[in-house]
Amino acid sequence: MTRKNSRQLRKETKERLKKVGRRNRQFVTLKCIKCKREFKIRINPGTVDLYTDKLKRNYICLLCK
């Protein structure tokens, strides 16, 4: 078994991603109730149900805690 260098691995990864196509990314915007900053968080497609309106209204960022 031969070892592959980083250039070969990078090339193989690019080819695999081309076959798969574009990634399915979804974003959720959460606004901190203390500092009023908006955070755009990337989530997995299956976890949209976790970000309910109640969570969005009561979100506090890690900087304010």
C-alpha positions in Angstrom: 0.0 0.0 0.0 1.5 3.3 -1.0 0.9 6.6 0.8 -0.6 9.5 -1.0 0.7 13.0 -0.7 -1.5 15.9 0.1 -1.7 17.0 -3.5 -3.1 13.7 -4.6 -5.6 13.6 -1.7 -6.8 17.1 -2.6 -7.3 16.2 -6.2 -9.3 13.1 -5.4 -11.5 15.1 -2.9 -12.2 17.7 -5.6 -13.2 15.0 -8.1 -15.5 13.4 -5.5 -17.2 16.7 -4.8 -17.7 17.4 -8.5 -19.5 14.0 -8.8 -21.8 14.8 -5.8 -22.6 18.3 -6.9 -23.1 21.3 -4.7 -23.6 20.9 -1.1 -27.0 21.5 0.4 -26.5 24.2 3.0 -29.1 26.0 5.0 -28.7 29.0 7.2 -30.7 30.2 10.2 -30.5 33.8 11.4 -30.5 34.2 15.2 -30.6 37.6 16.9 -29.3 38.0 20.4 -31.8 39.6 22.8 -29.1 41.3 24.8 -26.6 42.8 22.3 -29.0 42.8 19.3 -26.3 41.3 17.0 -27.4 38.9 14.3 -25.7 35.6 13.8 -26.1 33.6 10.5 -25.5 30.0 11.5 -25.1 27.2 9.0 -27.1 24.1 9.9 -27.6 20.6 8.5 -30.7 20.1 6.3 -32.4 17.7 8.8 -32.1 20.0 11.8 -34.4 22.8 10.7 -37.1 21.7 13.1 -34.9 22.5 16.1 -34.8 26.2 15.3 -38.3 27.1 16.3 -39.7 30.7 16.7 -39.4 30.3 20.5 -35.7 29.7 20.3 -35.2 32.5 17.8 -37.0 35.0 20.2 -35.0 33.9 23.3 -31.6 33.5 21.8 -28.6 34.8 23.8 -25.2 34.6 22.2 -22.1 33.1 23.9 -20.5 36.5 24.3 -23.4 37.8 26.4 -23.7 34.8 28.7 
